[in-house]
Amino acid sequence: MAIDPVCKMDVNEATAKFTSEYKGKTYYFCAPGCKKLFERDPEAYLKGE
């Protein structure tokens, strides 16, 4: 399971419909809204990763 970097929900990588690539890493999202927020400002959601 991956963790949605925006809302912190668990997301199954095998069935995730929403993904985004950033700096060579794939991120998984629970919904299109989370993906959109992440893509607008990825660094805001990756602080402390």
N, CA, C and O atoms as a Tripos MOL2 file, in Angstrom:
@<TRIPOS>MOLECULE
protein
  196   195    49     0     0
PROTEIN
NO_CHARGES

@<TRIPOS>ATOM
      1 N           0.8310   -1.1880    0.0000 N.3       1 MET1
      2 CA          0.0000    0.0000    0.0000 C.3       1 MET1
      3 C           0.8780    1.2560    0.0000 C.2       1 MET1
      4 O           1.9160    1.3250    0.6580 O.2       1 MET1
      5 N           0.4210    2.2200   -0.7530 N.am      2 ALA2
      6 CA          1.0770    3.5220   -0.7700 C.3       2 ALA2
      7 C           0.2270    4.4810    0.0550 C.2       2 ALA2
      8 O          -0.9300    4.1960    0.3630 O.2       2 ALA2
      9 N           0.8100    5.6080    0.4030 N.am      3 ILE3
     10 CA          0.0620    6.6230    1.1480 C.3       3 ILE3
     11 C          -0.1080    7.8470    0.2560 C.2       3 ILE3
     12 O           0.8670    8.3910   -0.2630 O.2       3 ILE3
     13 N          -1.3470    8.2700    0.0870 N.am      4 ASP4
     14 CA         -1.6460    9.4830   -0.6770 C.3       4 ASP4
     15 C          -0.9420   10.6410    0.0330 C.2       4 ASP4
     16 O          -1.2350   10.9050    1.2000 O.2       4 ASP4
     17 N          -0.0170   11.3410   -0.6440 N.am      5 PRO5
     18 CA          0.7360   12.4020    0.0280 C.3       5 PRO5
     19 C          -0.1090   13.6160    0.4080 C.2       5 PRO5
     20 O           0.3310   14.4480    1.2010 O.2       5 PRO5
     21 N          -1.3040   13.7270   -0.1420 N.am      6 VAL6
     22 CA         -2.1550   14.8790    0.1540 C.3       6 VAL6
     23 C          -3.0320   14.6150    1.3750 C.2       6 VAL6
     24 O          -3.0150   15.3850    2.3350 O.2       6 VAL6
     25 N          -3.8020   13.5160    1.3370 N.am      7 CYS7
     26 CA         -4.7640   13.2640    2.4270 C.3       7 CYS7
     27 C          -4.3210   12.1570    3.3800 C.2       7 CYS7
     28 O          -4.9790   11.9010    4.3890 O.2       7 CYS7
     29 N          -3.2050   11.5020    3.0590 N.am      8 LYS8
     30 CA         -2.6070   10.4510    3.8930 C.3       8 LYS8
     31 C          -3.4100    9.1440    3.9380 C.2       8 LYS8
     32 O          -3.1740    8.3100    4.8130 O.2       8 LYS8
     33 N          -4.3480    8.9550    3.0140 N.am      9 MET9
     34 CA         -5.0980    7.6920    2.9480 C.3       9 MET9
     35 C          -4.2160    6.5990    2.3420 C.2       9 MET9
     36 O          -3.3030    6.8820    1.5660 O.2       9 MET9
     37 N          -4.5020    5.3450    2.7090 N.am     10 ASP10
     38 CA         -3.8330    4.2120    2.0790 C.3      10 ASP10
     39 C          -4.4050    4.0240    0.6760 C.2      10 ASP10
     40 O          -5.6160    4.1100    0.4720 O.2      10 ASP10
     41 N          -3.5190    3.7680   -0.2890 N.am     11 VAL11
     42 CA         -3.9270    3.5600   -1.6760 C.3      11 VAL11
     43 C          -3.2310    2.3070   -2.1830 C.2      11 VAL11
     44 O          -2.0150    2.1690   -2.0490 O.2      11 VAL11
     45 N          -3.9970    1.3960   -2.7650 N.am     12 ASN12
     46 CA         -3.4460    0.1680   -3.3220 C.3      12 ASN12
     47 C          -2.7970    0.5010   -4.6640 C.2      12 ASN12
     48 O          -3.4760    0.9300   -5.5970 O.2      12 ASN12
     49 N          -1.4780    0.3030   -4.7610 N.am     13 GLU13
     50 CA         -0.7690    0.6400   -6.0020 C.3      13 GLU13
     51 C          -1.2860   -0.1470   -7.1970 C.2      13 GLU13
     52 O          -1.2960    0.3660   -8.3150 O.2      13 GLU13
     53 N          -1.7130   -1.3780   -6.9780 N.am     14 ALA14
     54 CA         -2.1580   -2.2380   -8.0740 C.3      14 ALA14
     55 C          -3.4700   -1.7720   -8.7040 C.2      14 ALA14
     56 O          -3.7250   -2.0340   -9.8790 O.2      14 ALA14
     57 N          -4.2940   -1.0860   -7.9270 N.am     15 THR15
     58 CA         -5.5980   -0.6760   -8.4440 C.3      15 THR15
     59 C          -5.8010    0.8370   -8.4810 C.2      15 THR15
     60 O          -6.8840    1.3070   -8.8280 O.2      15 THR15
     61 N          -4.7760    1.5950   -8.1300 N.am     16 ALA16
     62 CA         -4.8990    3.0570   -8.0950 C.3      16 ALA16
     63 C          -5.2060    3.6140   -9.4830 C.2      16 ALA16
     64 O          -4.5270    3.2880  -10.4570 O.2      16 ALA16
     65 N          -6.2190    4.4450   -9.5610 N.am     17 LYS17
     66 CA         -6.5900    5.0780  -10.8310 C.3      17 LYS17
     67 C          -5.8470    6.3830  -11.0470 C.2      17 LYS17
     68 O          -5.7270    6.8520  -12.1790 O.2      17 LYS17
     69 N          -5.3490    6.9720   -9.9730 N.am     18 PHE18
     70 CA         -4.7340    8.2930  -10.0630 C.3      18 PHE18
     71 C          -3.2810    8.2350   -9.5890 C.2      18 PHE18
     72 O          -3.0100    7.9390   -8.4250 O.2      18 PHE18
     73 N          -2.3560    8.5190  -10.5000 N.am     19 THR19
     74 CA         -0.9340    8.5030  -10.1780 C.3      19 THR19
     75 C          -0.2710    9.7410  -10.7820 C.2      19 THR19
     76 O          -0.8120   10.3840  -11.6820 O.2      19 THR19
     77 N           0.9030   10.0490  -10.2650 N.am     20 SER20
     78 CA          1.6770   11.1580  -10.7920 C.3      20 SER20
     79 C           3.1520   10.8460  -10.5970 C.2      20 SER20
     80 O           3.5460   10.2850   -9.5740 O.2      20 SER20
     81 N           3.9570   11.2080  -11.5730 N.am     21 GLU21
     82 CA          5.4050   11.0480  -11.4820 C.3      21 GLU21
     83 C           6.0130   12.3790  -11.0560 C.2      21 GLU21
     84 O           5.6580   13.4330  -11.5850 O.2      21 GLU21
     85 N           6.9310   12.3200  -10.0940 N.am     22 TYR22
     86 CA          7.6320   13.5300   -9.6710 C.3      22 TYR22
     87 C           9.0380   13.1430   -9.2520 C.2      22 TYR22
     88 O           9.2270   12.3060   -8.3690 O.2      22 TYR22
     89 N          10.0240   13.7610   -9.8920 N.am     23 LYS23
     90 CA         11.4390   13.4980   -9.6060 C.3      23 LYS23
     91 C          11.7520   12.0060   -9.6290 C.2      23 LYS23
     92 O          12.4740   11.5010   -8.7700 O.2      23 LYS23
     93 N          11.2010   11.3020  -10.6210 N.am     24 GLY24
     94 CA         11.5020    9.8840  -10.8100 C.3      24 GLY24
     95 C          10.7540    8.9300   -9.9060 C.2      24 GLY24
     96 O          11.0220    7.7280   -9.9350 O.2      24 GLY24
     97 N           9.8260    9.4230   -9.1040 N.am     25 LYS25
     98 CA          9.0610    8.5710   -8.2030 C.3      25 LYS25
     99 C           7.5770    8.6610   -8.5460 C.2      25 LYS25
    100 O           7.0750    9.7260   -8.9050 O.2      25 LYS25
    101 N           6.8870    7.5330   -8.4300 N.am     26 THR26
    102 CA          5.4480    7.5150   -8.6700 C.3      26 THR26
    103 C           4.7080    7.7040   -7.3560 C.2      26 THR26
    104 O           5.0030    7.0410   -6.3620 O.2      26 THR26
    105 N           3.7510    8.6090   -7.3640 N.am     27 TYR27
    106 CA          2.8950    8.8540   -6.2060 C.3      27 TYR27
    107 C           1.4820    8.4160   -6.5620 C.2      27 TYR27
    108 O           1.0520    8.5480   -7.7080 O.2      27 TYR27
    109 N           0.7640    7.8960   -5.5760 N.am     28 TYR28
    110 CA         -0.5660    7.3360   -5.7780 C.3      28 TYR28
    111 C          -1.5920    8.1430   -4.9900 C.2      28 TYR28
    112 O          -1.3330    8.5830   -3.8700 O.2      28 TYR28
    113 N          -2.7650    8.3280   -5.6010 N.am     29 PHE29
    114 CA         -3.7920    9.1770   -5.0050 C.3      29 PHE29
    115 C          -5.1310    8.4600   -4.9380 C.2      29 PHE29
    116 O          -5.4350    7.6010   -5.7660 O.2      29 PHE29
    117 N          -5.9320    8.8310   -3.9300 N.am     30 CYS30
    118 CA         -7.2390    8.2150   -3.7330 C.3      30 CYS30
    119 C          -8.2910    8.8190   -4.6520 C.2      30 CYS30
    120 O          -9.2970    8.1730   -4.9490 O.2      30 CYS30
    121 N          -8.0730   10.0470   -5.1040 N.am     31 ALA31
    122 CA         -9.0800   10.7510   -5.8910 C.3      31 ALA31
    123 C          -8.4110   11.7890   -6.8000 C.2      31 ALA31
    124 O          -7.2730   12.1870   -6.5540 O.2      31 ALA31
    125 N          -9.1140   12.2240   -7.8450 N.am     32 PRO32
    126 CA         -8.5160   13.2020   -8.7670 C.3      32 PRO32
    127 C          -8.2130   14.5400   -8.1050 C.2      32 PRO32
    128 O          -7.2860   15.2360   -8.5200 O.2      32 PRO32
    129 N          -8.9720   14.9060   -7.0890 N.am     33 GLY33
    130 CA         -8.7160   16.1680   -6.3990 C.3      33 GLY33
    131 C          -7.3690   16.1730   -5.7030 C.2      33 GLY33
    132 O          -6.6500   17.1720   -5.7330 O.2      33 GLY33
    133 N          -7.0250   15.0520   -5.0740 N.am     34 CYS34
    134 CA         -5.7210   14.9510   -4.4050 C.3      34 CYS34
    135 C          -4.5930   15.0200   -5.4260 C.2      34 CYS34
    136 O          -3.5850   15.6880   -5.1960 O.2      34 CYS34
    137 N          -4.7600   14.3370   -6.5450 N.am     35 LYS35
    138 CA         -3.7460   14.3630   -7.5990 C.3      35 LYS35
    139 C          -3.5450   15.7860   -8.1070 C.2      35 LYS35
    140 O          -2.4120   16.2250   -8.3030 O.2      35 LYS35
    141 N          -4.6320   16.4970   -8.3180 N.am     36 LYS36
    142 CA         -4.5710   17.8660   -8.8350 C.3      36 LYS36
    143 C          -3.8540   18.7920   -7.8460 C.2      36 LYS36
    144 O          -3.0110   19.5930   -8.2490 O.2      36 LYS36
    145 N          -4.1820   18.6860   -6.5680 N.am     37 LEU37
    146 CA         -3.5180   19.5050   -5.5520 C.3      37 LEU37
    147 C          -2.0250   19.2180   -5.5060 C.2      37 LEU37
    148 O          -1.2120   20.1400   -5.4310 O.2      37 LEU37
    149 N          -1.6610   17.9320   -5.5490 N.am     38 PHE38
    150 CA         -0.2560   17.5370   -5.5210 C.3      38 PHE38
    151 C           0.4950   18.1200   -6.7140 C.2      38 PHE38
    152 O           1.5790   18.6830   -6.5590 O.2      38 PHE38
    153 N          -0.0880   17.9830   -7.9050 N.am     39 GLU39
    154 CA          0.6000   18.4420   -9.1120 C.3      39 GLU39
    155 C           0.7470   19.9570   -9.1560 C.2      39 GLU39
    156 O           1.6380   20.4680   -9.8350 O.2      39 GLU39
    157 N          -0.0950   20.6700   -8.4570 N.am     40 ARG40
    158 CA         -0.0040   22.1280   -8.3950 C.3      40 ARG40
    159 C           1.2250   22.5600   -7.6020 C.2      40 ARG40
    160 O           1.8720   23.5490   -7.9490 O.2      40 ARG40
    161 N           1.5570   21.8120   -6.5180 N.am     41 ASP41
    162 CA          2.6960   22.1760   -5.6630 C.3      41 ASP41
    163 C           3.2200   20.9420   -4.9260 C.2      41 ASP41
    164 O           2.9940   20.8080   -3.7230 O.2      41 ASP41
    165 N           3.9140   20.0410   -5.6210 N.am     42 PRO42
    166 CA          4.3690   18.7900   -5.0090 C.3      42 PRO42
    167 C           5.2040   18.9840   -3.7440 C.2      42 PRO42
    168 O           5.0440   18.2450   -2.7720 O.2      42 PRO42
    169 N           6.0830   19.9640   -3.7580 N.am     43 GLU43
    170 CA          6.9750   20.1550   -2.6200 C.3      43 GLU43
    171 C           6.2090   20.4540   -1.3200 C.2      43 GLU43
    172 O           6.6740   20.1070   -0.2340 O.2      43 GLU43
    173 N           5.0620   21.0850   -1.4290 N.am     44 ALA44
    174 CA          4.2660   21.3960   -0.2460 C.3      44 ALA44
    175 C           3.7960   20.1260    0.4580 C.2      44 ALA44
    176 O           3.6110   20.1170    1.6750 O.2      44 ALA44
    177 N           3.6050   19.0570   -0.3110 N.am     45 TYR45
    178 CA          3.1160   17.7970    0.2580 C.3      45 TYR45
    179 C           4.2200   16.8070    0.5910 C.2      45 TYR45
    180 O           3.9730   15.7950    1.2460 O.2      45 TYR45
    181 N           5.4430   17.0980    0.1400 N.am     46 LEU46
    182 CA          6.5530   16.1760    0.3570 C.3      46 LEU46
    183 C           7.4860   16.6120    1.4770 C.2      46 LEU46
    184 O           8.4720   15.9300    1.7530 O.2      46 LEU46
    185 N           7.2000   17.7170    2.1160 N.am     47 LYS47
    186 CA          8.0320   18.1700    3.2370 C.3      47 LYS47
    187 C           8.0540   17.0980    4.3000 C.2      47 LYS47
    188 O           7.0090   16.5730    4.6830 O.2      47 LYS47
    189 N           9.2350   16.7710    4.7780 N.am     48 GLY48
    190 CA          9.3670   15.7730    5.8390 C.3      48 GLY48
    191 C           9.3330   14.3420    5.3570 C.2      48 GLY48
    192 O           9.3200   13.4170    6.1690 O.2      48 GLY48
    193 N           9.3180   14.1410    4.0480 N.am     49 GLU49
    194 CA          9.2940   12.7620    3.5240 C.3      49 GLU49
    195 C          10.6590   12.1410    3.6500 C.2      49 GLU49
    196 O          10.8490   10.9870    3.2670 O.2      49 GLU49
@<TRIPOS>BOND
     1     1     2 1
     2     2     3 1
     3     3     4 2
     4     3     5 am
     5     5     6 1
     6     6     7 1
     7     7     8 2
     8     7     9 am
     9     9    10 1
    10    10    11 1
    11    11    12 2
    12    11    13 am
    13    13    14 1
    14    14    15 1
    15    15    16 2
    16    15    17 am
    17    17    18 1
    18    18    19 1
    19    19    20 2
    20    19    21 am
    21    21    22 1
    22    22    23 1
    23    23    24 2
    24    23    25 am
    25    25    26 1
    26    26    27 1
    27    27    28 2
    28    27    29 am
    29    29    30 1
    30    30    31 1
    31    31    32 2
    32    31    33 am
    33    33    34 1
    34    34    35 1
    35    35    36 2
    36    35    37 am
    37    37    38 1
    38    38    39 1
    39    39    40 2
    40    39    41 am
    41    41    42 1
    42    42    43 1
    43    43    44 2
    44    43    45 am
    45    45    46 1
    46    46    47 1
    47    47    48 2
    48    47    49 am
    49    49    50 1
    50    50    51 1
    51    51    52 2
    52    51    53 am
    53    53    54 1
    54    54    55 1
    55    55    56 2
    56    55    57 am
    57    57    58 1
    58    58    59 1
    59    59    60 2
    60    59    61 am
    61    61    62 1
    62    62    63 1
    63    63    64 2
    64    63    65 am
    65    65    66 1
    66    66    67 1
    67    67    68 2
    68    67    69 am
    69    69    70 1
    70    70    71 1
    71    71    72 2
    72    71    73 am
    73    73    74 1
    74    74    75 1
    75    75    76 2
    76    75    77 am
    77    77    78 1
    78    78    79 1
    79    79    80 2
    80    79    81 am
    81    81    82 1
    82    82    83 1
    83    83    84 2
    84    83    85 am
    85    85    86 1
    86    86    87 1
    87    87    88 2
    88    87    89 am
    89    89    90 1
    90    90    91 1
    91    91    92 2
    92    91    93 am
    93    93    94 1
    94    94    95 1
    95    95    96 2
    96    95    97 am
    97    97    98 1
    98    98    99 1
    99    99   100 2
   100    99   101 am
   101   101   102 1
   102   102   103 1
   103   103   104 2
   104   103   105 am
   105   105   106 1
   106   106   107 1
   107   107   108 2
   108   107   109 am
   109   109   110 1
   110   110   111 1
   111   111   112 2
   112   111   113 am
   113   113   114 1
   114   114   115 1
   115   115   116 2
   116   115   117 am
   117   117   118 1
   118   118   119 1
   119   119   120 2
   120   119   121 am
   121   121   122 1
   122   122   123 1
   123   123   124 2
   124   123   125 am
   125   125   126 1
   126   126   127 1
   127   127   128 2
   128   127   129 am
   129   129   130 1
   130   130   131 1
   131   131   132 2
   132   131   133 am
   133   133   134 1
   134   134   135 1
   135   135   136 2
   136   135   137 am
   137   137   138 1
   138   138   139 1
   139   139   140 2
   140   139   141 am
   141   141   142 1
   142   142   143 1
   143   143   144 2
   144   143   145 am
   145   145   146 1
   146   146   147 1
   147   147   148 2
   148   147   149 am
   149   149   150 1
   150   150   151 1
   151   151   152 2
   152   151   153 am
   153   153   154 1
   154   154   155 1
   155   155   156 2
   156   155   157 am
   157   157   158 1
   158   158   159 1
   159   159   160 2
   160   159   161 am
   161   161   162 1
   162   162   163 1
   163   163   164 2
   164   163   165 am
   165   165   166 1
   166   166   167 1
   167   167   168 2
   168   167   169 am
   169   169   170 1
   170   170   171 1
   171   171   172 2
   172   171   173 am
   173   173   174 1
   174   174   175 1
   175   175   176 2
   176   175   177 am
   177   177   178 1
   178   178   179 1
   179   179   180 2
   180   179   181 am
   181   181   182 1
   182   182   183 1
   183   183   184 2
   184   183   185 am
   185   185   186 1
   186   186   187 1
   187   187   188 2
   188   187   189 am
   189   189   190 1
   190   190   191 1
   191   191   192 2
   192   191   193 am
   193   193   194 1
   194   194   195 1
   195   195   196 2
@<TRIPOS>SUBSTRUCTURE
     1 MET1         2 RESIDUE 1 A MET
     2 ALA2         6 RESIDUE 1 A ALA
     3 ILE3        10 RESIDUE 1 A ILE
     4 ASP4        14 RESIDUE 1 A ASP
     5 PRO5        18 RESIDUE 1 A PRO
     6 VAL6        22 RESIDUE 1 A VAL
     7 CYS7        26 RESIDUE 1 A CYS
     8 LYS8        30 RESIDUE 1 A LYS
     9 MET9        34 RESIDUE 1 A MET
    10 ASP10       38 RESIDUE 1 A ASP
    11 VAL11       42 RESIDUE 1 A VAL
    12 ASN12       46 RESIDUE 1 A ASN
    13 GLU13       50 RESIDUE 1 A GLU
    14 ALA14       54 RESIDUE 1 A ALA
    15 THR15       58 RESIDUE 1 A THR
    16 ALA16       62 RESIDUE 1 A ALA
    17 LYS17       66 RESIDUE 1 A LYS
    18 PHE18       70 RESIDUE 1 A PHE
    19 THR19       74 RESIDUE 1 A THR
    20 SER20       78 RESIDUE 1 A SER
    21 GLU21       82 RESIDUE 1 A GLU
    22 TYR22       86 RESIDUE 1 A TYR
    23 LYS23       90 RESIDUE 1 A LYS
    24 GLY24       94 RESIDUE 1 A GLY
    25 LYS25       98 RESIDUE 1 A LYS
    26 THR26      102 RESIDUE 1 A THR
    27 TYR27      106 RESIDUE 1 A TYR
    28 TYR28      110 RESIDUE 1 A TYR
    29 PHE29      114 RESIDUE 1 A PHE
    30 CYS30      118 RESIDUE 1 A CYS
    31 ALA31      122 RESIDUE 1 A ALA
    32 PRO32      126 RESIDUE 1 A PRO
    33 GLY33      130 RESIDUE 1 A GLY
    34 CYS34      134 RESIDUE 1 A CYS
    35 LYS35      138 RESIDUE 1 A LYS
    36 LYS36      142 RESIDUE 1 A LYS
    37 LEU37      146 RESIDUE 1 A LEU
    38 PHE38      150 RESIDUE 1 A PHE
    39 GLU39      154 RESIDUE 1 A GLU
    40 ARG40      158 RESIDUE 1 A ARG
    41 ASP41      162 RESIDUE 1 A ASP
    42 PRO42      166 RESIDUE 1 A PRO
    43 GLU43      170 RESIDUE 1 A GLU
    44 ALA44      174 RESIDUE 1 A ALA
    45 TYR45      178 RESIDUE 1 A TYR
    46 LEU46      182 RESIDUE 1 A LEU
    47 LYS47      186 RESIDUE 1 A LYS
    48 GLY48      190 RESIDUE 1 A GLY
    49 GLU49      194 RESIDUE 1 A GLU
